[in-house]
Structure formats: C-alpha cells, structure tokens
Amino acid sequence: MLHYTFILTAIIATLLTGLLSGVLGPIVMEKRLTMISGGMAHIAFGGIGLGYYLGIDPLLSGICFTALVSIILAANESRLSNLQDGYIAMFWALGMSLGILFISSTPTYTPPISSFLFGNILSVTRAEIGVMGILALLMLILFLARKRKWELFLFDEEYYRSLGYSTKHKHLILYLFLAVSIIVLIRMVGIILIIALFSIPTLTAYFFTRSFGQMILFSILFATITGLVGLVASYAFSLPSGATMVLVMGLFHGIALIIERIQNKRLRQN
C-alpha cells in the first residue's frame, strides 16, 4: 500500500487535514461559524467551476472567488448580523448554481460533480499538498504567536474591543483563513461533508478537555487518527474516501460519548 505515490500523498493530505480542521474547528464552533463554513464550501463550488470553464487552475479560482465573498461578509459582519444566515443561504445557492453551470458548459473534460460533492482524497495533487502545508504553517504562526489576543477575541469580543483593539481585521483574517482552508479541504471530503471536519472533532473534544489549548490539541489528534483510519478503510474495502472518513469520525464520537457517560456515572456513584 505505502509503495504507491498516490497513497503517500493521501496520507500527507490526511495529516494536514487533521491539523487544519483541528485548529479551525474549535474557533469555528466558538464563534458559531459552522453554518458559514458550510455556506463557504458551497460558494467555493462556483469559483472551482469558473476555473474549469476559463481553463485556469480551479484551486486558484476557487480561493479568489471564496476570498472575495469572505471579504464582503467580514466587512459587513456587524451590519448584516441579523441577516447573515439569509445571505449565507443566498450565496450557498448561487455558488452551487454557478458551479454546475460552469462545469456543464466546459468543453474539455472535467471531473464528475460527485467528486466535488463527496471528495476523493486519493486524487489530491502535490500542488494542493503544498498549499495545505503553507496554510497550516501560516495558521500556526498567526494563532500561536498571538494566542492571548485570539482567545480574548473568541471568548469575549466586547472586552477585546474595550481594550482598544479592532475586531474588523480579526474577522477578516478568520474568514479568509476559513475560505482558503475550505477550498483545499473540499478535495478531502467534498462540499457536502466538509462541515463534519469542523464539528465532529471539536464536539468530541468537549468531553475530555478543560481549556481552549487542550481542545485544539485533542481536535488535531482526533481528526488525524480518524482520518487515517477512514483512509485505510476506504482503500481496503473500495469505499468513497470522504464519506468513510466522516463515518469513522462519527463512530469514534459515539464511542467517546459512551466513555464520557460511563465516567460521569462512576463519578456520581463515588
């Protein structure tokens, strides 16, 4: 298995996926951006389709398209706070519609739409691995170098503003990182399942961690381990990689839930 180049590439992609989703997941959950991340994934499909139609790298066009929408959302975050769900739903539908139209109108060969909807980690390219690696490095530097400020922004935005800090650039940075991460992660599990990467590891981490730093570390480990197990299972049984990885995450989450309830029951008995 390991002597195949595409398998090694998929393993590296899985490790980087665990890192990206493990760091961003707790942030997305804490800022209640789960639905926005799902909306961005569908918005990204329009940019990817545009890339195929114009004959340019769909990764680049997807990043530019999603980043543009992210800038619009971040710039109007306070003004559209009550209507944000509505705008996300609108962009969600428009992005999918544009993607389908562009891809169906492309004269040259394009991958089937199902590969974008459900992912195929075995088709990840070296260029995408490079983008994921750079993004993961930048994210670690950005969030770890100013960990205290980010924690204040995430947990008490009003107090953060009272200290004289602006929240606009924080929202912009967060939205842009989320947009670019979603583009490169679409290849892993697809547009429909990408929300699972930001939610299941973090939800599991809530059972066993007591601080934000511990939650990030646990989420990284959980996403990485379950991703590798899902990758092996999908290869061994010829199953769709994205769906298998997400189902393994759900299975492990169920096991974690049972363990947590047993522990709580023992504590109450003692």
PASEBA-1860 file (N, C-alpha, C; in nm, 3 decimals):
! residues 270
1> MLHYTFIL> 0.082/-0.121/0.000/0.000/0.000/0.000/0.086/0.127/0.000 ~ 0.189/0.130/0.086/0.269/0.250/0.101/0.364/0.274/-0.015 ~ 0.382/0.175/-0.103/0.474/0.195/-0.214/0.409/0.270/-0.330 ~ 0.278/0.297/-0.319/0.211/0.378/-0.420/0.224/0.527/-0.385 ~ 0.264/0.607/-0.484/0.284/0.751/-0.460/0.154/0.819/-0.419 ~ 0.043/0.782/-0.482/-0.083/0.849/-0.451/-0.131/0.817/-0.308 ~ -0.093/0.700/-0.257/-0.128/0.667/-0.118/-0.048/0.753/-0.021 ~ 0.082/0.769/-0.047/0.165/0.854/0.039/0.114/0.998/0.036
9> TAIIATLL> 0.076/1.045/-0.083/0.021/1.180/-0.095/-0.107/1.193/-0.014 ~ -0.192/1.090/-0.020/-0.317/1.092/0.055/-0.292/1.093/0.206 ~ -0.190/1.019/0.250/-0.157/1.017/0.394/-0.111/1.154/0.440 ~ -0.024/1.218/0.362/0.022/1.353/0.396/-0.096/1.450/0.399 ~ -0.185/1.436/0.300/-0.304/1.521/0.296/-0.391/1.501/0.419 ~ -0.403/1.376/0.463/-0.483/1.347/0.582/-0.423/1.411/0.706 ~ -0.291/1.404/0.719/-0.223/1.466/0.833/-0.244/1.617/0.834 ~ -0.231/1.680/0.717/-0.250/1.825/0.708/-0.397/1.861/0.730
17> TGLLSGVL> -0.487/1.775/0.685/-0.630/1.797/0.708/-0.661/1.795/0.857 ~ -0.602/1.700/0.928/-0.620/1.693/1.073/-0.570/1.818/1.142 ~ -0.458/1.871/1.094/-0.402/1.992/1.154/-0.491/2.113/1.128 ~ -0.532/2.131/1.002/-0.615/2.246/0.967/-0.751/2.242/1.036 ~ -0.819/2.129/1.026/-0.952/2.119/1.085/-0.946/2.119/1.237 ~ -0.837/2.064/1.294/-0.823/2.061/1.439/-0.804/2.198/1.499 ~ -0.736/2.287/1.428/-0.715/2.423/1.477/-0.838/2.509/1.449 ~ -0.891/2.499/1.328/-1.002/2.586/1.290/-1.134/2.541/1.353
25> GPIVMEKR> -1.151/2.410/1.377/-1.276/2.359/1.430/-1.321/2.426/1.559 ~ -1.236/2.429/1.664/-1.277/2.496/1.788/-1.306/2.643/1.770 ~ -1.233/2.709/1.680/-1.256/2.851/1.654/-1.391/2.869/1.586 ~ -1.420/2.786/1.487/-1.547/2.793/1.415/-1.664/2.768/1.509 ~ -1.650/2.668/1.596/-1.757/2.635/1.690/-1.776/2.747/1.792 ~ -1.667/2.802/1.842/-1.675/2.906/1.945/-1.740/3.033/1.890 ~ -1.708/3.068/1.765/-1.765/3.189/1.703/-1.895/3.161/1.630 ~ -1.945/3.037/1.643/-2.072/2.998/1.581/-2.070/3.024/1.430
33> LTMISGGM> -1.965/2.975/1.366/-1.948/2.993/1.222/-1.964/2.862/1.146 ~ -2.023/2.762/1.210/-2.035/2.632/1.145/-2.115/2.640/1.016 ~ -2.230/2.707/1.021/-2.312/2.718/0.902/-2.246/2.807/0.796 ~ -2.172/2.908/0.842/-2.100/2.992/0.746/-1.994/2.910/0.673 ~ -1.927/2.821/0.747/-1.826/2.737/0.682/-1.890/2.646/0.578 ~ -2.009/2.593/0.610/-2.081/2.512/0.512/-2.123/2.595/0.392 ~ -2.167/2.719/0.418/-2.204/2.808/0.308/-2.085/2.841/0.220 ~ -1.969/2.865/0.282/-1.849/2.895/0.205/-1.808/2.778/0.116
41> AHIAFGGI> -1.827/2.657/0.166/-1.793/2.539/0.087/-1.877/2.534/-0.040 ~ -2.004/2.569/-0.029/-2.091/2.569/-0.147/-2.060/2.689/-0.237 ~ -2.024/2.802/-0.175/-1.982/2.918/-0.253/-1.858/2.885/-0.335 ~ -1.767/2.809/-0.274/-1.642/2.774/-0.340/-1.665/2.697/-0.469 ~ -1.774/2.624/-0.476/-1.802/2.543/-0.595/-1.816/2.632/-0.719 ~ -1.872/2.753/-0.699/-1.883/2.846/-0.811/-1.746/2.887/-0.863 ~ -1.652/2.914/-0.773/-1.516/2.951/-0.813/-1.443/2.837/-0.880 ~ -1.462/2.715/-0.829/-1.398/2.598/-0.888/-1.452/2.575/-1.031
49> GLGYYLGI> -1.583/2.586/-1.045/-1.643/2.570/-1.178/-1.594/2.677/-1.274 ~ -1.579/2.800/-1.226/-1.527/2.909/-1.310/-1.386/2.879/-1.358 ~ -1.305/2.820/-1.273/-1.169/2.785/-1.311/-1.166/2.684/-1.424 ~ -1.249/2.582/-1.413/-1.256/2.483/-1.521/-1.306/2.546/-1.651 ~ -1.403/2.634/-1.640/-1.461/2.696/-1.759/-1.359/2.786/-1.830 ~ -1.279/2.860/-1.751/-1.181/2.951/-1.809/-1.049/2.882/-1.843 ~ -1.035/2.757/-1.801/-0.912/2.685/-1.829/-0.796/2.723/-1.739 ~ -0.827/2.770/-1.618/-0.723/2.804/-1.520/-0.731/2.708/-1.403
57> DPLLSGIC> -0.633/2.716/-1.316/-0.628/2.626/-1.201/-0.752/2.646/-1.115 ~ -0.837/2.545/-1.099/-0.959/2.561/-1.018/-0.930/2.590/-0.872 ~ -0.814/2.545/-0.823/-0.776/2.576/-0.685/-0.759/2.726/-0.668 ~ -0.689/2.790/-0.765/-0.666/2.934/-0.759/-0.796/3.012/-0.775 ~ -0.877/2.973/-0.873/-1.003/3.045/-0.895/-1.098/3.027/-0.776 ~ -1.097/2.908/-0.718/-1.182/2.884/-0.602/-1.141/2.969/-0.482 ~ -1.010/2.980/-0.460/-0.960/3.062/-0.349/-0.997/3.208/-0.370 ~ -0.976/3.260/-0.492/-1.006/3.400/-0.521/-1.155/3.429/-0.506
65> FTALVSII> -1.238/3.340/-0.558/-1.383/3.358/-0.554/-1.434/3.356/-0.410 ~ -1.391/3.257/-0.333/-1.437/3.244/-0.195/-1.380/3.354/-0.107 ~ -1.256/3.394/-0.133/-1.195/3.503/-0.056/-1.271/3.633/-0.077 ~ -1.315/3.657/-0.200/-1.392/3.778/-0.230/-1.523/3.781/-0.151 ~ -1.594/3.670/-0.149/-1.718/3.663/-0.072/-1.690/3.677/0.077 ~ -1.578/3.618/0.124/-1.540/3.628/0.265/-1.513/3.772/0.305 ~ -1.447/3.847/0.218/-1.420/3.988/0.245/-1.550/4.066/0.256 ~ -1.645/4.037/0.168/-1.775/4.104/0.172/-1.847/4.074/0.303
73> LAANESRL> -1.846/3.947/0.344/-1.913/3.907/0.468/-1.845/3.968/0.590 ~ -1.711/3.966/0.591/-1.638/4.020/0.706/-1.655/4.171/0.716 ~ -1.654/4.240/0.602/-1.667/4.386/0.603/-1.805/4.431/0.651 ~ -1.905/4.346/0.629/-2.042/4.381/0.667/-2.093/4.296/0.782 ~ -2.001/4.238/0.859/-2.038/4.143/0.964/-2.131/4.204/1.067 ~ -2.103/4.325/1.114/-2.188/4.387/1.216/-2.320/4.436/1.158 ~ -2.315/4.489/1.036/-2.436/4.545/0.975/-2.534/4.437/0.933 ~ -2.482/4.320/0.895/-2.567/4.212/0.846/-2.585/4.101/0.948
81> SNLQDGYI> -2.554/4.130/1.075/-2.556/4.024/1.177/-2.692/3.955/1.186 ~ -2.801/4.031/1.172/-2.934/3.973/1.181/-2.977/3.903/1.052 ~ -2.908/3.934/0.942/-2.945/3.877/0.812/-2.838/3.783/0.758 ~ -2.735/3.755/0.839/-2.622/3.679/0.789/-2.663/3.540/0.741 ~ -2.751/3.472/0.814/-2.795/3.339/0.772/-2.864/3.345/0.636 ~ -2.942/3.451/0.615/-3.010/3.466/0.487/-2.913/3.487/0.373 ~ -2.811/3.569/0.397/-2.711/3.593/0.293/-2.628/3.468/0.266 ~ -2.597/3.394/0.371/-2.523/3.268/0.352/-2.605/3.172/0.266
89> AMFWALGM> -2.735/3.163/0.295/-2.822/3.075/0.216/-2.826/3.121/0.070 ~ -2.828/3.253/0.049/-2.830/3.306/-0.087/-2.701/3.272/-0.161 ~ -2.586/3.300/-0.097/-2.457/3.269/-0.158/-2.442/3.118/-0.178 ~ -2.493/3.041/-0.083/-2.491/2.895/-0.091/-2.553/2.848/-0.222 ~ -2.676/2.896/-0.249/-2.748/2.856/-0.370/-2.682/2.910/-0.496 ~ -2.639/3.037/-0.491/-2.576/3.097/-0.608/-2.444/3.028/-0.643 ~ -2.365/2.995/-0.541/-2.236/2.928/-0.564/-2.255/2.793/-0.630 ~ -2.348/2.713/-0.579/-2.374/2.582/-0.637/-2.428/2.594/-0.779
97> SLGILFIS> -2.518/2.690/-0.801/-2.575/2.707/-0.934/-2.469/2.748/-1.034 ~ -2.384/2.843/-0.996/-2.277/2.887/-1.086/-2.181/2.773/-1.116 ~ -2.145/2.695/-1.013/-2.053/2.584/-1.033/-2.108/2.481/-1.130 ~ -2.235/2.446/-1.114/-2.297/2.348/-1.203/-2.302/2.400/-1.346 ~ -2.339/2.528/-1.362/-2.347/2.587/-1.497/-2.210/2.593/-1.564 ~ -2.108/2.638/-1.489/-1.974/2.650/-1.547/-1.920/2.513/-1.587 ~ -1.933/2.415/-1.498/-1.878/2.283/-1.526/-1.952/2.216/-1.642 ~ -2.084/2.230/-1.645/-2.160/2.169/-1.754/-2.134/2.237/-1.888
105> STPTYTPP> -2.087/2.362/-1.884/-2.058/2.436/-2.008/-1.913/2.425/-2.052 ~ -1.830/2.360/-1.972/-1.689/2.347/-2.005/-1.671/2.246/-2.118 ~ -1.606/2.288/-2.229/-1.593/2.196/-2.343/-1.495/2.082/-2.319 ~ -1.396/2.105/-2.233/-1.297/2.000/-2.206/-1.345/1.910/-2.093 ~ -1.268/1.804/-2.066/-1.306/1.708/-1.961/-1.295/1.772/-1.824 ~ -1.393/1.748/-1.743/-1.388/1.789/-1.601/-1.427/1.669/-1.516 ~ -1.374/1.662/-1.393/-1.413/1.552/-1.304/-1.564/1.554/-1.280 ~ -1.626/1.441/-1.254/-1.770/1.439/-1.225/-1.802/1.523/-1.102
113> ISSFLFGN> -1.920/1.582/-1.104/-1.961/1.671/-0.993/-1.958/1.598/-0.860 ~ -1.983/1.466/-0.861/-1.984/1.389/-0.736/-1.850/1.395/-0.664 ~ -1.740/1.413/-0.740/-1.608/1.420/-0.676/-1.594/1.547/-0.594 ~ -1.665/1.653/-0.633/-1.663/1.777/-0.556/-1.761/1.767/-0.437 ~ -1.872/1.699/-0.457/-1.972/1.690/-0.352/-1.928/1.599/-0.238 ~ -1.859/1.489/-0.271/-1.825/1.389/-0.170/-1.674/1.368/-0.151 ~ -1.592/1.433/-0.233/-1.447/1.428/-0.214/-1.383/1.300/-0.266 ~ -1.253/1.309/-0.287/-1.173/1.193/-0.325/-1.028/1.222/-0.289
121> ILSVTRAE> -0.989/1.183/-0.169/-0.858/1.218/-0.118/-0.745/1.154/-0.199 ~ -0.775/1.046/-0.270/-0.673/0.978/-0.349/-0.635/1.057/-0.474 ~ -0.714/1.160/-0.506/-0.685/1.242/-0.624/-0.616/1.373/-0.590 ~ -0.576/1.391/-0.465/-0.510/1.514/-0.423/-0.376/1.528/-0.496 ~ -0.348/1.650/-0.542/-0.225/1.676/-0.617/-0.117/1.731/-0.525 ~ 0.008/1.731/-0.574/0.118/1.786/-0.497/0.102/1.936/-0.475 ~ 0.044/2.004/-0.575/0.021/2.148/-0.561/-0.074/2.176/-0.444 ~ -0.178/2.094/-0.432/-0.273/2.112/-0.322/-0.207/2.079/-0.188
129> IGVMGILA> -0.119/1.979/-0.188/-0.044/1.948/-0.065/0.042/2.067/-0.026 ~ 0.105/2.130/-0.124/0.189/2.246/-0.096/0.108/2.361/-0.037 ~ -0.009/2.387/-0.095/-0.095/2.494/-0.044/-0.140/2.463/0.099 ~ -0.176/2.338/0.124/-0.218/2.298/0.259/-0.105/2.315/0.359 ~ 0.017/2.277/0.320/0.132/2.291/0.410/0.161/2.436/0.444 ~ 0.160/2.522/0.342/0.185/2.665/0.364/0.076/2.725/0.452 ~ -0.048/2.689/0.423/-0.161/2.741/0.501/-0.153/2.697/0.646 ~ -0.119/2.570/0.669/-0.108/2.519/0.806/0.003/2.592/0.882
137> LLMLILFL> 0.116/2.615/0.815/0.228/2.685/0.879/0.190/2.828/0.914 ~ 0.128/2.899/0.820/0.086/3.037/0.845/-0.016/3.044/0.958 ~ -0.107/2.949/0.959/-0.211/2.948/1.062/-0.151/2.926/1.201 ~ -0.057/2.832/1.211/0.007/2.807/1.340/0.084/2.929/1.388 ~ 0.158/2.992/1.297/0.234/3.112/1.333/0.141/3.223/1.379 ~ 0.033/3.244/1.302/-0.059/3.354/1.331/-0.131/3.334/1.464 ~ -0.186/3.213/1.486/-0.267/3.191/1.605/-0.182/3.169/1.730 ~ -0.069/3.102/1.717/0.014/3.076/1.834/0.094/3.198/1.877
145> ARKRKWEL> 0.135/3.281/1.780/0.214/3.400/1.815/0.130/3.501/1.892 ~ 0.001/3.506/1.866/-0.088/3.599/1.936/-0.204/3.522/2.001 ~ -0.168/3.416/2.069/-0.267/3.326/2.128/-0.359/3.399/2.227 ~ -0.303/3.483/2.311/-0.381/3.552/2.412/-0.486/3.645/2.349 ~ -0.446/3.720/2.248/-0.540/3.811/2.182/-0.651/3.735/2.111 ~ -0.614/3.623/2.049/-0.716/3.545/1.981/-0.815/3.485/2.080 ~ -0.767/3.442/2.195/-0.857/3.387/2.297/-0.954/3.493/2.347 ~ -0.904/3.616/2.368/-0.991/3.726/2.409/-1.096/3.754/2.302
153> FLFDEEYY> -1.053/3.756/2.179/-1.145/3.782/2.068/-1.251/3.673/2.057 ~ -1.213/3.549/2.078/-1.307/3.438/2.063/-1.406/3.429/2.177 ~ -1.359/3.452/2.300/-1.444/3.427/2.416/-1.513/3.552/2.471 ~ -1.458/3.669/2.447/-1.519/3.792/2.499/-1.486/3.907/2.405 ~ -1.563/3.916/2.297/-1.534/4.016/2.195/-1.556/4.158/2.245 ~ -1.654/4.176/2.333/-1.679/4.310/2.386/-1.562/4.359/2.471 ~ -1.510/4.271/2.556/-1.394/4.308/2.637/-1.273/4.334/2.548 ~ -1.260/4.256/2.441/-1.150/4.275/2.345/-1.157/4.415/2.285
161> RSLGYSTK> -1.278/4.458/2.249/-1.293/4.594/2.194/-1.268/4.701/2.299 ~ -1.306/4.671/2.423/-1.286/4.770/2.529/-1.138/4.798/2.557 ~ -1.053/4.704/2.519/-0.909/4.723/2.536/-0.848/4.806/2.423 ~ -0.932/4.848/2.331/-0.885/4.932/2.222/-0.847/4.858/2.095 ~ -0.873/4.728/2.093/-0.840/4.650/1.974/-0.958/4.651/1.875 ~ -0.926/4.649/1.748/-1.029/4.644/1.644/-1.062/4.497/1.613 ~ -1.190/4.469/1.602/-1.232/4.332/1.571/-1.248/4.310/1.421 ~ -1.249/4.417/1.342/-1.273/4.404/1.198/-1.165/4.321/1.130
169> HKHLILYL> -1.038/4.352/1.162/-0.930/4.278/1.095/-0.924/4.133/1.144 ~ -0.966/4.109/1.269/-0.970/3.972/1.320/-1.076/3.891/1.244 ~ -1.194/3.952/1.224/-1.298/3.884/1.147/-1.250/3.858/1.005 ~ -1.183/3.954/0.945/-1.135/3.939/0.808/-1.033/3.826/0.798 ~ -0.936/3.824/0.890/-0.834/3.718/0.890/-0.899/3.581/0.908 ~ -0.992/3.573/1.002/-1.058/3.446/1.030/-1.138/3.398/0.909 ~ -1.212/3.487/0.845/-1.292/3.449/0.730/-1.204/3.406/0.613 ~ -1.092/3.477/0.592/-1.003/3.442/0.481/-0.937/3.307/0.505
177> FLAVSIIV> -0.890/3.282/0.627/-0.830/3.153/0.657/-0.933/3.041/0.640 ~ -1.055/3.068/0.683/-1.161/2.969/0.670/-1.190/2.942/0.522 ~ -1.193/3.048/0.441/-1.222/3.034/0.299/-1.116/2.950/0.228 ~ -0.989/2.983/0.251/-0.881/2.912/0.183/-0.875/2.767/0.232 ~ -0.893/2.746/0.362/-0.891/2.610/0.417/-1.001/2.525/0.356 ~ -1.119/2.582/0.340/-1.231/2.508/0.283/-1.200/2.465/0.141 ~ -1.138/2.553/0.063/-1.106/2.519/-0.076/-1.015/2.396/-0.083 ~ -0.911/2.395/-0.002/-0.817/2.282/-0.009/-0.873/2.157/0.058
185> LIRMVGII> -0.968/2.174/0.151/-1.026/2.058/0.219/-1.141/1.995/0.141 ~ -1.195/2.068/0.043/-1.304/2.012/-0.038/-1.261/1.883/-0.105 ~ -1.134/1.877/-0.147/-1.084/1.757/-0.214/-1.085/1.637/-0.120 ~ -1.077/1.662/0.011/-1.071/1.552/0.108/-1.207/1.484/0.125 ~ -1.307/1.562/0.163/-1.437/1.503/0.198/-1.552/1.559/0.117 ~ -1.527/1.660/0.034/-1.632/1.714/-0.050/-1.708/1.828/0.015 ~ -1.787/1.896/-0.067/-1.862/2.013/-0.022/-1.965/1.977/0.084 ~ -2.038/1.868/0.060/-2.149/1.833/0.149/-2.101/1.791/0.287
193> LIIALFSI> -1.986/1.724/0.295/-1.940/1.666/0.421/-1.838/1.751/0.496 ~ -1.802/1.867/0.441/-1.691/1.943/0.498/-1.723/1.997/0.638 ~ -1.851/2.022/0.666/-1.889/2.071/0.800/-1.846/1.972/0.908 ~ -1.844/1.843/0.873/-1.806/1.741/0.970/-1.663/1.761/1.021 ~ -1.574/1.809/0.935/-1.434/1.829/0.976/-1.422/1.937/1.084 ~ -1.511/2.035/1.079/-1.504/2.144/1.176/-1.590/2.120/1.300 ~ -1.676/2.018/1.296/-1.768/1.998/1.408/-1.740/1.872/1.490 ~ -1.723/1.757/1.425/-1.713/1.631/1.500/-1.589/1.627/1.592
201> PTLTAYFF> -1.468/1.661/1.544/-1.353/1.659/1.637/-1.371/1.754/1.755 ~ -1.427/1.872/1.729/-1.445/1.970/1.837/-1.551/1.925/1.935 ~ -1.662/1.870/1.884/-1.766/1.819/1.974/-1.712/1.708/2.063 ~ -1.627/1.624/2.008/-1.566/1.516/2.087/-1.471/1.573/2.191 ~ -1.398/1.677/2.153/-1.301/1.738/2.245/-1.369/1.797/2.369 ~ -1.495/1.840/2.355/-1.568/1.897/2.468/-1.580/1.797/2.583 ~ -1.579/1.668/2.553/-1.596/1.567/2.658/-1.472/1.553/2.746 ~ -1.354/1.580/2.690/-1.231/1.541/2.759/-1.133/1.656/2.785
209> TRSFGQMI> -1.168/1.778/2.750/-1.073/1.889/2.768/-1.133/1.998/2.856 ~ -1.045/2.077/2.913/-1.088/2.182/3.004/-1.040/2.321/2.963 ~ -0.959/2.331/2.859/-0.910/2.460/2.813/-0.913/2.464/2.661 ~ -0.903/2.584/2.607/-0.909/2.601/2.463/-0.788/2.537/2.395 ~ -0.670/2.551/2.456/-0.550/2.490/2.401/-0.560/2.339/2.396 ~ -0.612/2.279/2.504/-0.630/2.134/2.507/-0.732/2.089/2.401 ~ -0.834/2.171/2.381/-0.936/2.138/2.283/-0.877/2.133/2.142 ~ -0.789/2.228/2.110/-0.725/2.230/1.979/-0.637/2.108/1.961
217> LFSILFAT> -0.557/2.076/2.063/-0.468/1.960/2.053/-0.548/1.831/2.038 ~ -0.653/1.817/2.117/-0.736/1.697/2.107/-0.803/1.688/1.971 ~ -0.852/1.801/1.920/-0.920/1.802/1.790/-0.824/1.762/1.679 ~ -0.698/1.810/1.686/-0.598/1.774/1.586/-0.573/1.623/1.588 ~ -0.553/1.569/1.710/-0.527/1.425/1.722/-0.646/1.343/1.676 ~ -0.765/1.383/1.716/-0.886/1.309/1.680/-0.906/1.311/1.529 ~ -0.896/1.430/1.468/-0.917/1.441/1.323/-0.812/1.363/1.246 ~ -0.688/1.364/1.295/-0.580/1.292/1.226/-0.598/1.141/1.236
225> ITGLVGLV> -0.622/1.091/1.357/-0.636/0.946/1.377/-0.756/0.891/1.302 ~ -0.871/0.956/1.316/-0.991/0.907/1.248/-0.978/0.921/1.096 ~ -0.907/1.025/1.053/-0.884/1.042/0.910/-0.801/0.930/0.853 ~ -0.695/0.892/0.924/-0.609/0.783/0.878/-0.683/0.649/0.879 ~ -0.762/0.626/0.985/-0.841/0.502/0.992/-0.941/0.497/0.876 ~ -1.007/0.610/0.850/-1.101/0.616/0.741/-1.035/0.596/0.605 ~ -0.914/0.653/0.589/-0.841/0.636/0.464/-0.806/0.489/0.440 ~ -0.756/0.422/0.543/-0.722/0.279/0.531/-0.847/0.197/0.501
233> ASYAFSLP> -0.956/0.226/0.570/-1.081/0.151/0.549/-1.134/0.172/0.408 ~ -1.127/0.295/0.358/-1.178/0.322/0.224/-1.095/0.251/0.118 ~ -0.964/0.243/0.140/-0.876/0.174/0.044/-0.897/0.022/0.052 ~ -0.910/-0.029/0.174/-0.923/-0.174/0.193/-1.055/-0.229/0.139 ~ -1.162/-0.151/0.154/-1.295/-0.201/0.115/-1.351/-0.131/-0.009 ~ -1.265/-0.052/-0.077/-1.304/0.019/-0.201/-1.428/0.105/-0.178 ~ -1.423/0.187/-0.072/-1.532/0.276/-0.037/-1.495/0.421/-0.070 ~ -1.593/0.509/-0.086/-1.563/0.651/-0.107/-1.486/0.707/0.012
241> SGATMVLV> -1.373/0.770/-0.013/-1.283/0.811/0.096/-1.346/0.915/0.188 ~ -1.408/1.020/0.129/-1.463/1.127/0.212/-1.572/1.078/0.305 ~ -1.668/1.004/0.250/-1.779/0.954/0.331/-1.729/0.857/0.438 ~ -1.630/0.774/0.404/-1.577/0.677/0.500/-1.508/0.749/0.616 ~ -1.429/0.852/0.586/-1.360/0.927/0.691/-1.459/0.993/0.786 ~ -1.565/1.050/0.730/-1.665/1.116/0.814/-1.740/1.014/0.900 ~ -1.774/0.899/0.843/-1.844/0.795/0.921/-1.756/0.741/1.034 ~ -1.626/0.728/1.007/-1.534/0.685/1.113/-1.529/0.790/1.224
249> MGLFHGIA> -1.528/0.917/1.187/-1.532/1.023/1.288/-1.658/1.012/1.372 ~ -1.772/0.989/1.305/-1.897/0.976/1.378/-1.897/0.855/1.470 ~ -1.838/0.744/1.425/-1.829/0.623/1.507/-1.744/0.648/1.631 ~ -1.628/0.709/1.612/-1.540/0.739/1.724/-1.605/0.838/1.821 ~ -1.682/0.932/1.766/-1.753/1.027/1.853/-1.855/0.953/1.939 ~ -1.926/0.856/1.878/-2.021/0.776/1.955/-1.954/0.698/2.067 ~ -1.837/0.641/2.039/-1.761/0.569/2.141/-1.719/0.664/2.253 ~ -1.672/0.785/2.213/-1.632/0.885/2.312/-1.749/0.926/2.400
257> LIIERIQN> -1.869/0.936/2.340/-1.988/0.973/2.416/-2.021/0.866/2.520 ~ -2.008/0.739/2.482/-2.034/0.629/2.576/-1.933/0.631/2.690 ~ -1.805/0.652/2.657/-1.699/0.659/2.760/-1.725/0.773/2.855 ~ -1.765/0.888/2.802/-1.790/1.006/2.886/-1.906/0.981/2.981 ~ -2.010/0.913/2.935/-2.126/0.886/3.021/-2.092/0.784/3.129 ~ -2.009/0.686/3.094/-1.966/0.588/3.194/-1.883/0.656/3.302 ~ -1.795/0.746/3.262/-1.711/0.820/3.359/-1.797/0.905/3.451 ~ -1.895/0.975/3.394/-1.984/1.059/3.476/-2.067/0.975/3.572
265> KRLRQN> -2.109/0.858/3.529/-2.188/0.770/3.615/-2.104/0.722/3.732 ~ -1.977/0.687/3.707/-1.889/0.644/3.814/-1.862/0.757/3.914 ~ -1.846/0.880/3.862/-1.821/0.994/3.948/-1.941/1.020/4.039 ~ -2.063/1.007/3.984/-2.182/1.029/4.066/-2.197/0.922/4.174 ~ -2.159/0.798/4.138/-2.168/0.689/4.234/-2.067/0.705/4.349 ~ -1.952/0.762/4.318/-1.849/0.784/4.420/-1.880/0.907/4.504
END
